[in-house]
Amino acid sequence: MKEEARPEASLRFRRSTVSVLPGALRDAEWIGPAAFEPDRPLFLKYSLTLVWKGGSIRFYVTADQRFELFVDGEMVGAGPDCGTRSRWYFAGYEGALPAGTYRLEVRVYWLGQIAPYAHTTLRPGLLLAAEGEAHPLLTTGTAPWSAEVIRGIETVPERKLPGAHMIGPSYRIGSGGHPSEQGMTPALAVAENSNLTSRLGEALPPVINGRLPTQWQLYATELPEQERSDWTHWVPRMECAHWLEEDEPLAQAWTLSGAMPRARALAVGESVTFAAGGEWSMLLDAEDIVTAYIGVKSRGGRGALVDVSWAESLGHRACLHNNNFLIDKGHRDEVIGKRFYGFGDSFLPGADANSSEYLRVPWWRAGRYLLVRVRTADEPLTLEGLVCERTRYPLPARLRGGFAAPGDAELNAVLVLCERGLRNSCHETYSDCPAFEQLMYAGDTRVEILVHRVVDTDDRLARKAVQLFNDSRHGGKGWSWSRYPARLGQVIPGFCLLWVLMVDDFRLWRDDPDFVRDQLVGVRGVLDVFESCLGDDGWLQNLPGWQFIDWSPVWANGVPSADAQGRSTPVQLLYVLALQAGARIESEIGSELRAAHLLRLAQRAGEAVRADCWDARKGLFRDAPGREAFSEHSQVLAVLGLMDTAVNKGRLLENLRATVAQGRSELAPVSYYFSHYFFEACAAVGSDWLHERLQPWRELLARGLRTPIEGPEPNRSDCHGWSAHPLFHAAASIAGIRPDSSGFASVRIAPLPGPIPQLSCRLPWRAKSKGGGDIELDLTFADGGVCGRICLPDGLDGVFQWAGEDTPLVGGVNEIRRESVVLR
């Protein structure tokens, strides 16, 4: 058979959209080891030789827990996208192959219960099904796949950072020829004679007499392939001729330019040879937070050890508090006198001096600083380079949405910082922090979806998030899980309520009522389980789980004050907001009777707060009945859900502002995360206080941060998506662009420019594939007046609000000129 010239596999195949379960899956079977040990990892390589006559091929693939698919040594794709046993994702690929013989390889990585917390499992297995003439040649259960154990990989679960560090184990990666591998615990979870290609069951087993499935329940992923790109920007920061210990501060002498020849070479991608019998440590700075697979290319060095560790920043000291590893980091650009508190992996080169070798970890890491430590044995080692393959959700390089304030360069820099935070928090799900947990929490996710929405209309990640939290109710006895997917369940009542608000956000900001309708049963279920906890006094009482609201520095473990019955104003007001959201959803797509019931409940729950927690002398709400505890949280949530008129909302916010100005220490402040709701209250009232409260993000720039942090210093995570919301509020609150009706059918623009004399903003309305354009405005403010233009896409109209007056807007260009309003 004549073979034609072949392009790389990554160019021949692309991930395809799958709208229904393909028929090819009906004849496919899972394959995998006949027996395995559930507490020991397993790394397998499945191989197949394909003799192909030429033409197009479409196939579908998934695995438990992870796979990487190669054709002739070139990666085609990886996955599966993170899901659960009841919603296990498969991906479709399509492309064309010229006539010829091809080698297919699927590497399956199974870590069981030591995998990253977000990775669930049933048992190790592989499933691949092809359409048409390729079906008998490729489909598992039919095609002659062979399998072998991948050797030279050892997991080191005991190497981890203290506290909540949930991103899976450290690895020791070898080629199989390293002498120290003789003492390694082999990464085998099967007996040597075990059949690795046993049939494990049908891909789509028949449903008999209504029996619930016990296998993986397959769903086509909606997500595109994760971005894979080379990260090559490194700056040398330190080098010393010994193995740097984790508690060892960096000396100034090690950071001098002339003392870093090897670090400089590694930073620019040049080969470095390390003499036999020595030790070296080198620190590289990416000058950004990077989420990436790390690997090393080397020659020779049999018996050597190369350790590569990541850290978001170096620190002076660290402690464990509330299961969070808090680090006193100071200025993030500074390294002298600091310690490297990091996490990483080890590589054990084994090739001879004339052969190149590439070793890579099977899961990605995150950080800004890279500590590379080398220890050689009896042979010199040549490092040909570090391979850093960045991975994340493929947001466009140039986002559709954008905001600029020409007179405030610092604010523009804050928004760049927040954009980096969003990008590093988007993967196969939204993520809380890429360096520590890589878990999708509902509180984080609601904010991240809103931030994502103002810069792009791609709704695939948002749809997945909303649906998965709906699914989680089945494992939480009606309560949606706080984080999902996850192997270990957790309930945070406030996060259950925020999921309801997440669904309402989707209703308002996106035009997909059918998807919202699909969530209606879940919304009803969550609100019903809360209603079952209502006491006769109208208060939620003795809720299960962790009563977390925010990492306010004066609260223990993020929990506000509550009385002996567990009555808490912040939780109660989140309940009021969720009931109001549920009523809006019911009015749009459900039952008006149900909507009226929810509004009655909201009224009752709100009246309980008014009756038991209002302090007339201070003009504020207490955090719990009978407790002299107050917080910004209770006040801003009351503004959003409890106060019935604009005047009362404004008065409460002004009371809060006056109390904050007095420096009252008993008032618990919002942190970075809950400032989102603070800013929402400012937008609801039309208060320029929002601008003053952006100061903490401006200070992040002064401390060398590249992304928004998790909470007040000392801090655990330097990259937390829930703190990226100034990017949302720049568009939705400062420029003031928000939907004015369900499905973004109309728009209301009510700017809050504060001290900004001029601003421009572009917010994507609907997907361009559906004929949607962008909302654009360019406005100048002076002496209480405003002038400029607002451009709306065809098919969209709305109102412009300024100084309490509304001006109609229509599709096309709208000239804006409103003179200052003088009150006499």
Order of alpha helices (4+ residues) and beta strands (2+ residues): alpha-beta-beta-beta-beta-beta-beta-beta-beta-beta-alpha-beta-beta-beta-beta-beta-beta-beta-alpha-beta-beta-beta-beta-beta-beta-beta-beta-beta-beta-alpha-alpha-alpha-alpha-alpha-alpha-alpha-alpha-beta-beta-beta-alpha-alpha-beta-alpha-alpha-alpha-alpha-beta-beta-beta-beta-beta-beta-beta-beta
